[in-house]
Amino acid sequence: MKTLILNIDFSPLSIVSANRGLVLSLNNPAIKVLEYYNEVVKSESDSFELPCVLLYEKYVRPPVRKTISKKYVLVRDKMICQYCGLHLDNKTASVDHVIPISKFKNKSDSNSWDNLVACCKKCNTKKGGRTPEEALMTLMAKPKSPRGFMTVVKGPDIWRKYVSTMQDTELAD
């Protein structure tokens, strides 16, 4: 069993074991329990409900995410093509290098948060190895490094009312 921890703005911060969630709920006055499981943990003198969802009652600044991947670029851009605004799915989603790889001395320099955007395959093909200006295309938003977002794609059904991105696959952060 896992416990979802939410920031004060209801963005997911972490997922911990339900036992760790219980300890946090008992020892941290800045944490409020929003939902409990129908499970109880007993000690010699007490019994405690296991928390399912916790909420920090003050803002916790998430760390900067250093890992760059297609999945995280798509999450950052909310699965929307940054050129035409199309809502993407697994079949239409790709990631575009705003400044083409060919304009860099080595490929690793081109893979940065400020050079990668979510893009539909049609726009990616249209842009090709050109810059948006050369291809007469406009970005909807300037890409930037995200601050510690976390994606929750699977968990108990009770989490669905707190996390809109849940599907039936796995947990990721």
C-alpha positions as CSV (number, residue, x, y, z in Angstrom):
1,M,0.0,0.0,0.0
2,K,1.2,3.5,-0.9
3,T,0.4,7.0,0.3
4,L,0.2,9.9,-2.1
5,I,1.7,13.2,-0.8
6,L,0.3,16.4,-2.3
7,N,1.7,19.9,-2.2
8,I,-0.6,22.7,-1.0
9,D,-1.5,23.4,-4.6
10,F,-2.5,19.7,-4.9
11,S,0.3,18.8,-7.2
12,P,1.9,15.4,-6.5
13,L,5.1,15.6,-4.5
14,S,5.9,12.0,-3.6
15,I,4.6,8.5,-3.1
16,V,5.7,6.7,0.0
17,S,4.7,3.5,1.8
18,A,1.5,3.7,3.8
19,N,3.6,3.0,7.0
20,R,5.8,6.0,6.2
21,G,2.7,8.0,5.4
22,L,1.3,7.1,8.9
23,V,4.6,8.3,10.6
24,L,4.5,11.5,8.6
25,S,0.8,12.2,9.5
26,L,1.5,11.6,13.2
27,N,4.8,13.5,13.5
28,N,4.5,16.5,11.1
29,P,2.0,19.2,12.0
30,A,2.2,20.7,8.5
31,I,0.6,17.5,7.0
32,K,-3.1,16.9,6.9
33,V,-4.7,13.5,6.0
34,L,-7.2,13.8,3.2
35,E,-8.1,10.2,2.7
36,Y,-7.6,6.9,4.7
37,Y,-7.5,3.3,3.6
38,N,-9.9,0.9,5.2
39,E,-6.9,-0.7,7.0
40,V,-5.8,-0.3,10.6
41,V,-2.4,-0.8,12.1
42,K,-2.4,-1.8,15.8
43,S,0.1,-1.3,18.5
44,E,-0.1,-2.7,22.0
45,S,-2.2,0.3,23.2
46,D,-3.5,2.1,20.0
47,S,-4.8,1.6,16.5
48,F,-4.2,3.8,13.6
49,E,-5.9,4.2,10.2
50,L,-3.4,4.1,7.3
51,P,-3.4,7.3,5.3
52,C,-4.0,7.1,1.5
53,V,-3.6,10.8,0.6
54,L,-1.7,13.4,2.6
55,L,-1.6,17.2,2.0
56,Y,1.2,19.6,3.0
57,E,-0.5,22.6,4.4
58,K,2.4,24.9,3.4
59,Y,4.1,25.1,0.0
60,V,7.1,22.8,-0.5
61,R,9.4,23.9,-3.3
62,P,10.1,20.8,-5.5
63,P,13.6,20.1,-6.7
64,V,14.7,20.9,-10.2
65,R,14.3,17.9,-12.5
66,K,17.6,17.0,-14.1
67,T,16.6,13.9,-16.1
68,I,15.4,14.8,-19.6
69,S,13.4,12.2,-21.5
70,K,10.7,12.1,-24.2
71,K,8.2,11.2,-21.5
72,Y,9.0,14.1,-19.3
73,V,9.0,16.6,-22.2
74,L,5.5,15.4,-23.1
75,V,4.4,15.7,-19.5
76,R,5.9,19.2,-19.1
77,D,4.1,20.3,-22.3
78,K,0.8,18.6,-21.2
79,M,0.7,16.4,-24.3
80,I,0.0,19.4,-26.6
81,C,1.9,20.0,-29.8
82,Q,3.8,23.2,-29.2
83,Y,3.4,24.3,-32.9
84,C,-0.2,23.5,-33.8
85,G,-1.9,22.9,-30.4
86,L,-3.0,19.4,-31.2
87,H,-3.7,17.2,-28.2
88,L,-1.3,14.3,-28.5
89,D,-1.7,10.6,-27.8
90,N,0.9,7.8,-28.0
91,K,0.5,7.5,-31.7
92,T,0.8,11.2,-32.6
93,A,3.4,12.3,-30.0
94,S,7.0,13.1,-30.7
95,V,9.6,15.4,-29.4
96,D,11.2,18.1,-31.6
97,H,14.6,19.8,-31.2
98,V,13.8,23.5,-31.6
99,I,17.3,24.2,-32.8
100,P,18.1,21.2,-34.9
101,I,20.8,18.7,-33.8
102,S,22.8,19.5,-36.9
103,K,23.5,23.0,-35.6
104,F,25.3,21.7,-32.4
105,K,28.8,20.5,-32.1
106,N,27.6,17.3,-30.5
107,K,24.2,15.7,-30.0
108,S,24.2,15.8,-26.2
109,D,24.3,19.6,-26.2
110,S,21.1,19.6,-28.2
111,N,19.2,17.6,-25.6
112,S,18.3,20.3,-23.1
113,W,15.0,21.4,-21.5
114,D,15.1,24.7,-23.4
115,N,15.6,22.9,-26.8
116,L,13.0,20.1,-26.7
117,V,9.2,20.5,-27.1
118,A,6.3,18.2,-27.5
119,C,5.3,18.0,-31.1
120,C,2.9,16.1,-33.3
121,K,4.5,13.9,-36.0
122,K,3.0,16.0,-38.8
123,C,4.6,19.3,-37.5
124,N,7.9,17.5,-36.7
125,T,8.0,16.3,-40.3
126,K,7.0,19.8,-41.7
127,K,9.8,21.5,-39.6
128,G,12.4,18.9,-40.5
129,G,16.0,20.0,-39.8
130,R,15.2,23.7,-39.7
131,T,14.6,26.2,-36.9
132,P,11.0,27.3,-36.4
133,E,11.8,30.6,-38.1
134,E,13.2,28.9,-41.1
135,A,10.2,26.6,-41.3
136,L,7.8,29.6,-40.8
137,M,6.4,28.0,-37.6
138,T,5.8,29.5,-34.2
139,L,6.1,28.0,-30.8
140,M,3.1,28.3,-28.5
141,A,5.4,28.8,-25.5
142,K,9.2,29.0,-24.9
143,P,10.4,25.7,-23.5
144,K,12.0,25.8,-20.1
145,S,13.3,23.5,-17.4
146,P,10.4,22.2,-15.2
147,R,10.5,22.3,-11.4
148,G,10.2,18.8,-9.9
149,F,7.0,17.7,-11.5
150,M,5.8,14.2,-10.7
151,T,3.5,12.1,-12.9
152,V,1.2,9.6,-11.2
153,V,-0.2,7.2,-13.8
154,K,-1.3,4.4,-11.5
155,G,-2.5,4.1,-8.0
156,P,-5.6,3.4,-5.9
157,D,-8.9,4.6,-7.4
158,I,-9.3,7.1,-4.5
159,W,-6.2,9.0,-5.9
160,R,-8.1,9.8,-9.2
161,K,-10.0,12.7,-7.7
162,Y,-6.6,14.3,-6.7
163,V,-4.5,13.3,-9.8
164,S,-6.1,13.9,-13.2
165,T,-3.3,12.1,-15.2
166,M,-3.8,8.7,-13.8
167,Q,-4.2,5.8,-16.2
168,D,-3.9,2.0,-15.7
169,T,-0.2,1.6,-16.1
170,E,2.5,2.4,-13.6
171,L,3.8,5.0,-11.1
172,A,6.6,7.3,-12.3
173,D,8.4,10.4,-10.9
